[in-house]
Amino acid sequence: MKTTFLKPVFSLFAVAFAIFAAFAFSPAPEAGAVVDIWGHNPEDDCDVTSTLCTDDDTKPQCRIGTSGAFLYDMNGQTDCVIELYRKVN
């Protein structure tokens, strides 16, 4: 009687453990490693542009087009002084 009860319980436990192990031991993605930011133009009162930049400092500095103004991120309500970098897909 006990063995017929324990066989389904052990198989159910094995399946539950396998599902748990699949999620528990997989590496989690790094949160916030690289952030996409809309660039602000300091020559136009720090207005937001339609150019998407990143904070990955291994890339060239972000600018409007190929020879336009360099773009920055806001560090407060009125100042855009944080350098942004070109987003390369």
C-alpha positions in Angstrom: 0.0 0.0 0.0 2.8 2.4 0.9 4.7 1.8 -2.3 1.8 2.5 -4.6 1.3 5.9 -2.8 5.0 6.8 -2.8 5.7 6.2 -6.5 3.6 9.1 -7.8 4.8 11.3 -5.0 8.5 10.7 -5.9 7.9 11.3 -9.6 6.0 14.5 -8.9 8.8 15.6 -6.6 11.4 14.9 -9.3 9.5 16.9 -11.9 9.0 19.8 -9.4 12.7 19.8 -8.5 13.8 19.8 -12.2 11.6 22.9 -12.9 13.0 24.6 -9.8 16.6 23.8 -10.7 16.1 25.1 -14.3 15.2 28.6 -13.0 17.2 28.7 -9.8 20.6 27.9 -11.3 20.4 30.0 -14.5 22.2 33.3 -14.4 20.1 36.4 -14.1 20.6 39.2 -16.6 22.6 42.2 -15.4 20.1 44.9 -14.5 20.9 48.3 -15.9 24.3 47.3 -17.5 23.7 49.6 -20.5 20.9 52.2 -20.6 19.3 53.8 -23.7 18.7 57.5 -23.3 17.2 60.2 -25.5 19.9 62.8 -26.1 19.5 66.4 -25.0 20.9 69.2 -27.1 22.8 71.8 -25.0 22.7 74.3 -27.9 18.9 74.3 -27.9 18.2 74.8 -24.1 18.7 71.1 -23.4 15.7 70.1 -25.4 15.2 66.3 -26.0 16.1 65.2 -29.5 15.0 62.1 -31.4 18.5 60.6 -31.3 18.8 57.6 -29.0 22.1 57.4 -27.2 23.6 55.1 -24.5 25.7 55.4 -21.4 28.2 52.8 -22.7 31.5 54.8 -22.6 33.3 52.4 -24.9 31.5 53.9 -27.9 32.1 57.3 -29.6 30.3 60.3 -28.2 26.7 60.7 -29.3 25.8 63.6 -31.6 23.0 64.7 -34.0 23.8 63.1 -37.3 27.5 62.8 -38.3 28.6 66.4 -37.6 25.9 67.9 -35.5 26.0 69.0 -31.8 27.1 66.6 -29.2 24.3 65.3 -27.0 24.1 65.0 -23.2 21.9 63.7 -20.5 20.3 65.7 -17.7 21.8 65.8 -14.3 19.0 67.8 -12.8 16.1 70.0 -13.9 18.1 72.5 -16.0 21.6 71.1 -16.7 22.5 68.7 -19.4 26.2 67.9 -18.8 26.4 64.1 -18.6 28.2 62.8 -21.8 26.3 60.2 -23.8 27.7 57.8 -26.4 26.5 56.6 -29.8 24.1 53.7 -29.8 25.4 51.0 -32.1 23.0 48.1 -32.8 
